[in-house]
């Protein structure tokens, strides 16, 4: 269906547009401004051109090395959690009961972690995973006999933040997939049953194609949110032990608010934002193409 | 069949265990937590941690302040997103696709990038440490999200309804309020739920723009200064779960569709 061309629709978008401009463009100009200047305190700024960017993108400098390290850790983190959360979420959605009060109960329980303030997620896992007072930490250390301490062990720290994220966000994928599965008419399943299709065939030919759209949204949201995650790992590990869980946003806040290196932080913010913009664009293009195909599929 | 319920049960246990542990801790006193080893239920059941919170204004005002800015934010976001979403779902106009994409990118912008400039901006306009500062700052990710969700729901309403109403002589504002809004009421509920959710869980911006206003930031402070008052921390944590649990209950029938942004 073709929408009519009507330029005055801009007036309807205007309030939202102005609000987001105030919040996005004005601060972004400040960041750009900082990123090309250097300061020695006392609010005295010097023109530094693209110096910060050159330093940031050159892995041999201290800043550059740090940037690439935390970028690498962040990509690794995003890859791990996507690899766990997407299949697990789909599996859970497939296991959901079809009808009755149990559906409502499952939905409410599953949505609960999503509504927990992010620092409380950190607190919950801090308490849960501590070796002395935490159920999980105690269990692993004293009953399984494996040394597990997220404040001193690199592997333990990574394990904790990954499991925490799986706990926190798998439900998002599960709820999305559940919504997708619900939209499949019963007739499809009946036809499959008549054809004698196996469970696997039903999944790959009926359910998975329907899930493509929602999973795309899910992967986009999860990738973006894991790429800018800050509070939860900060509360649990604070970026440690050492720098082993210092991901991009933690590093950025350390530079900006900890060391008050405004120029470096600003340059890093811009590059960080550009990466996000690029990934966003790829997803958006794919998504609009899938959207455009929909009417043809019926 | 048995495998399916096993998977589901295991997953739900995995979800509830940490929350159970938090609640368990919140009813214990500190000596039991640190000295008596692991106890699966409170041996000396105490409400002391909760009483502390409800009697100390420094604690309970944190919840009130948080709820105020979350409510303000939800109100602002929905009221500017409604007309915008209508425009996106019904018309083509100059730069619409680019504008929509630009909105989307703001939903994805990392708060860590904005923390410092927001501090400067809101100090400059004299809103620092007010509910408005946090409410307005959170619109940067909530307005795009609300537009996205509402646009999905609105596109599900056939355009013939608009046209019929206009032929019947409805003016645009009257049509919008009397006919259109009731039609997408569930969509508005879902969008409001998401605005509530993301404003409620966000901490970095809320903490940067205020002097310890949000409850979550009061929690961090008190817990670390008192040499880790675990019981108190757990009780405060449990109380932050309550508003979320309440709003989930209200939207439980729409929640799955909402997470799919109205696009299934």
HADDOCK unambig.tbl for C-alpha pairs under 7 A between the chains (distance, minus, plus):
assign (segid A and resid 3 and name CA) (segid B and resid 90 and name CA) 6.05 0.50 0.50
assign (segid A and resid 3 and name CA) (segid B and resid 91 and name CA) 5.19 0.50 0.50
assign (segid A and resid 3 and name CA) (segid B and resid 92 and name CA) 5.90 0.50 0.50
assign (segid A and resid 4 and name CA) (segid B and resid 91 and name CA) 5.33 0.50 0.50
assign (segid A and resid 4 and name CA) (segid B and resid 92 and name CA) 5.95 0.50 0.50
assign (segid A and resid 5 and name CA) (segid B and resid 91 and name CA) 5.79 0.50 0.50
assign (segid A and resid 5 and name CA) (segid B and resid 92 and name CA) 4.61 0.50 0.50
assign (segid A and resid 5 and name CA) (segid B and resid 93 and name CA) 5.67 0.50 0.50
assign (segid A and resid 6 and name CA) (segid B and resid 91 and name CA) 5.95 0.50 0.50
assign (segid A and resid 6 and name CA) (segid B and resid 92 and name CA) 6.05 0.50 0.50
assign (segid A and resid 6 and name CA) (segid B and resid 93 and name CA) 5.46 0.50 0.50
assign (segid A and resid 7 and name CA) (segid B and resid 93 and name CA) 4.62 0.50 0.50
assign (segid A and resid 7 and name CA) (segid B and resid 94 and name CA) 6.07 0.50 0.50
assign (segid A and resid 9 and name CA) (segid B and resid 87 and name CA) 5.47 0.50 0.50
assign (segid A and resid 9 and name CA) (segid B and resid 91 and name CA) 6.88 0.50 0.50
assign (segid A and resid 9 and name CA) (segid B and resid 93 and name CA) 6.67 0.50 0.50
assign (segid A and resid 12 and name CA) (segid B and resid 83 and name CA) 5.04 0.50 0.50
assign (segid A and resid 12 and name CA) (segid B and resid 84 and name CA) 5.19 0.50 0.50
assign (segid A and resid 12 and name CA) (segid B and resid 87 and name CA) 6.14 0.50 0.50
assign (segid A and resid 13 and name CA) (segid B and resid 83 and name CA) 6.41 0.50 0.50
assign (segid A and resid 13 and name CA) (segid B and resid 84 and name CA) 4.11 0.50 0.50
assign (segid A and resid 13 and name CA) (segid B and resid 87 and name CA) 6.70 0.50 0.50
assign (segid A and resid 15 and name CA) (segid B and resid 80 and name CA) 5.74 0.50 0.50
assign (segid A and resid 16 and name CA) (segid B and resid 80 and name CA) 5.09 0.50 0.50
assign (segid A and resid 16 and name CA) (segid B and resid 81 and name CA) 6.16 0.50 0.50
assign (segid A and resid 16 and name CA) (segid B and resid 84 and name CA) 6.65 0.50 0.50
assign (segid A and resid 16 and name CA) (segid B and resid 143 and name CA) 6.94 0.50 0.50
assign (segid A and resid 20 and name CA) (segid B and resid 140 and name CA) 5.74 0.50 0.50
assign (segid A and resid 23 and name CA) (segid B and resid 137 and name CA) 6.49 0.50 0.50
assign (segid A and resid 23 and name CA) (segid B and resid 140 and name CA) 6.02 0.50 0.50
assign (segid A and resid 24 and name CA) (segid B and resid 140 and name CA) 6.89 0.50 0.50
assign (segid A and resid 27 and name CA) (segid B and resid 114 and name CA) 6.89 0.50 0.50
assign (segid A and resid 27 and name CA) (segid B and resid 117 and name CA) 4.95 0.50 0.50
assign (segid A and resid 27 and name CA) (segid B and resid 118 and name CA) 6.20 0.50 0.50
assign (segid A and resid 27 and name CA) (segid B and resid 121 and name CA) 6.83 0.50 0.50
assign (segid A and resid 30 and name CA) (segid B and resid 117 and name CA) 6.30 0.50 0.50
assign (segid A and resid 31 and name CA) (segid B and resid 117 and name CA) 6.79 0.50 0.50
assign (segid A and resid 92 and name CA) (segid B and resid 7 and name CA) 6.86 0.50 0.50
assign (segid A and resid 92 and name CA) (segid B and resid 8 and name CA) 5.98 0.50 0.50
assign (segid A and resid 95 and name CA) (segid B and resid 4 and name CA) 4.72 0.50 0.50
assign (segid A and resid 95 and name CA) (segid B and resid 5 and name CA) 6.42 0.50 0.50
assign (segid A and resid 95 and name CA) (segid B and resid 7 and name CA) 6.87 0.50 0.50
assign (segid A and resid 95 and name CA) (segid B and resid 8 and name CA) 5.93 0.50 0.50
assign (segid A and resid 96 and name CA) (segid B and resid 8 and name CA) 6.85 0.50 0.50
assign (segid A and resid 104 and name CA) (segid B and resid 252 and name CA) 6.52 0.50 0.50
assign (segid A and resid 107 and name CA) (segid B and resid 252 and name CA) 6.74 0.50 0.50
assign (segid A and resid 108 and name CA) (segid B and resid 248 and name CA) 6.27 0.50 0.50
assign (segid A and resid 108 and name CA) (segid B and resid 249 and name CA) 6.65 0.50 0.50
assign (segid A and resid 108 and name CA) (segid B and resid 252 and name CA) 6.39 0.50 0.50
assign (segid A and resid 112 and name CA) (segid B and resid 245 and name CA) 6.32 0.50 0.50
assign (segid A and resid 115 and name CA) (segid B and resid 197 and name CA) 5.83 0.50 0.50
assign (segid A and resid 115 and name CA) (segid B and resid 201 and name CA) 6.64 0.50 0.50
assign (segid A and resid 115 and name CA) (segid B and resid 244 and name CA) 5.08 0.50 0.50
assign (segid A and resid 116 and name CA) (segid B and resid 201 and name CA) 6.17 0.50 0.50
assign (segid A and resid 116 and name CA) (segid B and resid 241 and name CA) 5.77 0.50 0.50
assign (segid A and resid 116 and name CA) (segid B and resid 244 and name CA) 6.95 0.50 0.50
assign (segid A and resid 117 and name CA) (segid B and resid 200 and name CA) 6.31 0.50 0.50
assign (segid A and resid 117 and name CA) (segid B and resid 201 and name CA) 3.60 0.50 0.50
assign (segid A and resid 117 and name CA) (segid B and resid 202 and name CA) 6.50 0.50 0.50
assign (segid A and resid 118 and name CA) (segid B and resid 201 and name CA) 5.33 0.50 0.50
assign (segid A and resid 118 and name CA) (segid B and resid 202 and name CA) 6.43 0.50 0.50
assign (segid A and resid 118 and name CA) (segid B and resid 203 and name CA) 6.93 0.50 0.50
assign (segid A and resid 119 and name CA) (segid B and resid 216 and name CA) 6.74 0.50 0.50
assign (segid A and resid 120 and name CA) (segid B and resid 237 and name CA) 5.95 0.50 0.50
assign (segid A and resid 124 and name CA) (segid B and resid 18 and name CA) 6.40 0.50 0.50
assign (segid A and resid 124 and name CA) (segid B and resid 22 and name CA) 6.25 0.50 0.50
assign (segid A and resid 125 and name CA) (segid B and resid 18 and name CA) 6.93 0.50 0.50
assign (segid A and resid 128 and name CA) (segid B and resid 18 and name CA) 5.85 0.50 0.50
assign (segid A and resid 128 and name CA) (segid B and resid 21 and name CA) 6.58 0.50 0.50
assign (segid A and resid 133 and name CA) (segid B and resid 33 and name CA) 6.63 0.50 0.50
assign (segid A and resid 133 and name CA) (segid B and resid 34 and name CA) 6.73 0.50 0.50
assign (segid A and resid 133 and name CA) (segid B and resid 38 and name CA) 6.34 0.50 0.50
assign (segid A and resid 167 and name CA) (segid B and resid 15 and name CA) 6.21 0.50 0.50
assign (segid A and resid 175 and name CA) (segid B and resid 256 and name CA) 5.11 0.50 0.50
assign (segid A and resid 175 and name CA) (segid B and resid 259 and name CA) 6.68 0.50 0.50
assign (segid A and resid 176 and name CA) (segid B and resid 256 and name CA) 6.00 0.50 0.50
assign (segid A and resid 176 and name CA) (segid B and resid 259 and name CA) 5.62 0.50 0.50
assign (segid A and resid 176 and name CA) (segid B and resid 260 and name CA) 5.24 0.50 0.50
assign (segid A and resid 178 and name CA) (segid B and resid 256 and name CA) 6.64 0.50 0.50
assign (segid A and resid 179 and name CA) (segid B and resid 256 and name CA) 4.99 0.50 0.50
assign (segid A and resid 179 and name CA) (segid B and resid 257 and name CA) 5.36 0.50 0.50
assign (segid A and resid 179 and name CA) (segid B and resid 260 and name CA) 6.72 0.50 0.50
assign (segid A and resid 179 and name CA) (segid B and resid 264 and name CA) 6.81 0.50 0.50
assign (segid A and resid 180 and name CA) (segid B and resid 264 and name CA) 5.76 0.50 0.50
assign (segid A and resid 183 and name CA) (segid B and resid 264 and name CA) 6.48 0.50 0.50
assign (segid A and resid 214 and name CA) (segid B and resid 260 and name CA) 5.94 0.50 0.50
assign (segid A and resid 224 and name CA) (segid B and resid 108 and name CA) 6.02 0.50 0.50
assign (segid A and resid 228 and name CA) (segid B and resid 110 and name CA) 5.06 0.50 0.50
assign (segid A and resid 249 and name CA) (segid B and resid 112 and name CA) 5.70 0.50 0.50
assign (segid A and resid 252 and name CA) (segid B and resid 112 and name CA) 6.90 0.50 0.50
assign (segid A and resid 253 and name CA) (segid B and resid 112 and name CA) 6.22 0.50 0.50
assign (segid A and resid 269 and name CA) (segid B and resid 113 and name CA) 5.39 0.50 0.50
assign (segid A and resid 273 and name CA) (segid B and resid 109 and name CA) 6.66 0.50 0.50
assign (segid A and resid 277 and name CA) (segid B and resid 105 and name CA) 6.32 0.50 0.50
assign (segid A and resid 280 and name CA) (segid B and resid 105 and name CA) 6.63 0.50 0.50
